[in-house]
Amino acid sequence: MEFRILGPLEVHGENGAVALGPIKPRAVLAVLLLHRNQPVSAQRIAAELWGDEEPADATKTVQVYVSRLRKALGDPEAIATTPAGYRLRVRPQELDAERFERSLEAGRSALGAGRPEQAAAVLGEALALWRGPPLAELEFEAFAQPEIARLSEQRLAALEARIDANLAAGRHATLISELQQLLTEHPTRERFAAQLMLALYRSGRQTDALAVYRDARRDLVETAGIEPGPELQRLHEAVLKQDASLELRPVTGDLPHELDPAGAPRLVGRGPDLLSLREHWHATRPAPSWPRR
């Protein structure tokens, strides 16, 4: 079974897409997915679905919807009835949002370890799981809005991390048009402005990079009444000065096999020496290219 919420709600089983029916049964499934592997009472589901307009027979209606969902899923054990309520069983890897978040963490780890190519690939795969706005048909349901907001923010964070990885890998020229579009969609997202400035600067377009800062500052002042944050201001100063810290730094290779404690043969009595070598190796890893004070 595969549950998908990174876009319209979908369920796929052995025979393909599962017909979930109209909006209310789909909403019941969404409530159970947001509390996966935990019991949720029929009363709570009814409250989530109808709020203050809950009909008198809401609990019985929820029971009918759950019965229909069980038949649609084709697995009588997928939704268990417990003394505390209904529990939707979701195994590891069955929910696209969980796979996305694991890949996001793996990509961030690879980027932090100085492996931008690997990070870009992993983060690209994570973003490919998205089919549109999360839980798209439930965007006006109060119970879904916090999760929709959280997942939407996670997607933007994944985009920022993937762009950082591509910048570190030297793909600045190919990122410009994408970043221009992202900044148009999110004009107060300072990270996108900073990334676009850096991509333009590394492409020999210092004047355009400075124009991005002016536009971003104007949008922030007019929209939120605030000045750009410290990171964007430092980057602006660095672009003005043509600071060497903005240049692309070469990426060194991964930790040599002989120094990797996960795969290296054990050398008796050389532990302190190996530890010292590893510390020196990691100290030479390329730092982020953002200017620092």
N, C-alpha and C positions, 0 to 999 in steps of 0.2 A: 504494500500500500504506500502511496505517495500523496502527501498533503501539500498543497501549494497555496501560500498566502501572499507571495511577492508579486502581486497582480490580482486579478479577479480570483476569488476562491475556487479552487479546483481540487478534485480527488481523482487519482488514477490507480486502478487496480490491475490485476492480471489481464483483464479483457479491455483495457483502455480507460477512457474517461468515464466517471461515474455520474449519472444523472441525479443531481441533488434537489431538483424541484424548484419551487418559487422562493422568494426572498426570505420568508420567515424560517423555513427549515434550514436554509443556508446559514441564517443568523444563529440558529441553535448550534449548528456544527461549529461556527466561528467561536461562540462562547466556550464550547468544550475544548476547542483547539487552544484558545488563549489560557486555558487552565488544564492543559493536557496532563494525563496521568494523575489527575487529582479529581476527587468527587465534587460535583456541583449539583446542588439541590434543584429540583424543578421550580421551587419558589424563587430561587435566585435567578435562574434562567428567565423566568417570566418577568421578573423585575428588570432585567437587563434589556429584554426585548420591547417591553411596553412602557416602562417607567410609571409615571403618574396616571397613564391611560390604560393601565392593566385591566382587562375584562374579568368578569367574575369567574369564568371557567378557564382562566389562563393556564393553570397548572395541568388540567386535563388536556388542553391543547398542546402543551409542551410534550406530554406523554405520547400523544399521537405523532407529533413531529419526530420524536426520538425513535418510535417504532418504524416510521417510514425511512429514517436514516439507516437504521440497522439493515433493513431489506435492501436499500440502495448500495450499501457498502459490501453486502454479500458475505459478511463475517459476523455471526451472532455474538462473538466475543469482543468485537471491536469497541462496542459501547456496553460496559458492564453496569448493572444496577447494584448499588451498594447501599447500606443503611444511611450513608451520608449524601447519597445522590448518584448521578450518572458520572461515570469515569470513562473518558475516551482514551484508549490505548494508542500511544504513538511511540513506536520503537525508534532507536537511534537511526539517523539518516533518513527517516521518513518525512520530516518536515523541512521544506526548503529554507525557511528562515533560520533554522538551527544550522544547516549546512553552510549557509551564507556567513553566519557569525563566526563559525569555526574557521572558515577560510579567511575571513577578515583578520582574525587574530594571527593566523599562520602567515599571512602576507605582511602584517606589521612586524612580526618577529623576524622574517627574512630581511625586510628593509632595515630594521635596527641592527641586524648582524652584518650589514654591508653586502647583501646579495640582491641588488635591485632587479636583475633580470628574472630571478625566481619570484621575487615579490610581485613584479608586474604581471607575470603569468598567473600566479595564484589569485591575485586580486581581480584580474580580468575574468577568470572563471567564476569567481564569486558574484561579480556584477552581471554575468551572463544569466544568472538564475532569475533575474528580474524581468517581468513581463509587462510591467506598468505600475501605477500607484498601488501600494499594498491594500489588500481587501477592498478593491476599488468600488464594488457595488454596495459596500457597507460604510462608506465614508461619512454618512450623516447619522450613523448609529452611535449614540453616546458611549456605549461600552467599548466600541472599537477604536474610537478616536485617540486615546493615549497610545495604543499599540501602533496605530498608523503613524502617529507623530514620531514615535521612537524608531520605528523601522526606516522611515523616511530620512531621519537624521543619520542613521547608521549607513544608509546608502550614500549620502553626501560625504560622510567620513571615509567610506571605501573609495569613492572617486578621488578625494584628496590624496589618500595614501597611494593609489595607483598612479596618479599623476606625479607625485613625489618620486615614485620608483622609476617612472619613465624619464623624469628630469635627471635623476642620478645616473641613468643608463645612457644619457646623451641624446635623447629623442626630443629635444626642446622644439625644433622646427615643426615637427608633426603634431605638436600639442596646441599650437597657437589657435587654430580655428575652433577646436573643441573648447578651449578655455574661454574664448570670446563668447561662444554660445552659452556656456555655463554662467559666465558673469552677467550676461543679459538676463538669464532666468533668475539669478540670485545676486542682484546688484550690491547687496550689503554683506555678502559672504567674503570677508577680507582674505581668507586663504586663497580663494580662486584669483583674486586680484593680485596677490603676491606671486602666485605661480605663473600667472600670465606675464607679469613684469619680468620675472626671471627668464621665462622662455623667450620673450622678445629681446631682452638684453643679450642673452647668449646667441641670439640669431643676428646680432649686429644692429639692433633697432632700439638704441638707447632713447631716442626721442619718443618713440611710440610707447616705450615702457614708462616714461615719465608722464605721458598723457593718460595712461591707465590709472596712475596714482591720482592725478587731478580729478578724473571722472569718479573714481571710487570715493575720494574725499568729499566731493560735491554730493554724491548720493547719500553718504553717511550723515552729512550735516543736514541735508534737506529732509531725509526720511526719519532719522533718529535724533538729530540734534547733537551728535557727538563727533569728535575727531577720530581719525584712524587710530588703531591700537599701536602699541609699541613695536610689534613685529613689522607691520607695514611701514611705519615711520622709519625704522632702521633700514629697511630695504630701500626706501626712497633715498635716504642719505647715501647709501652705498652705491646706488646707481648714479647719483650725481657725481660722486667721487671716482667712479669706475673702480671700485674697490676690488682687489684681487680675490677676495673671498667669494665673489660671485662666479668666478670661473669654474668650469666643470673640473671636478677632481677625478683622477683615474681611480677606477675600482680595482682593488687588489683581489686576488683569488680567495677561495675558501680556506679555512684552517687546514693546514697540511695534515694528511692522514696520520703521520707520526705523532702529531701533537693533539689529535682528537681523542679525548678519553673514551668516547663511545666505541671507537673502532681500532684504536692503536693496541699493539701488543703490550702487555704489562712488563715494565722494566723495573726490576727489583732494585730498590735503593736509589732510584733516580727521580722519585716523586717531587722533591723540592725543585730540582732543576727543570723538570717539565712544567711545573706550575709557573715558574718564573718566565719560561719561554712563552707559555700561553698568554700570560699577562702582557708581555711585551708585544706579542702579535696583535692582541685585541686593541692595544693602545695605538697601533698604526692604522686601524680601520678608518676609512674616510668619514669625516663628520658631515652632518647636514650642511648644505650649501647656503643656508640663511645667515646673513650677517649677524654678528654678536657684538655686544658692547665690551 
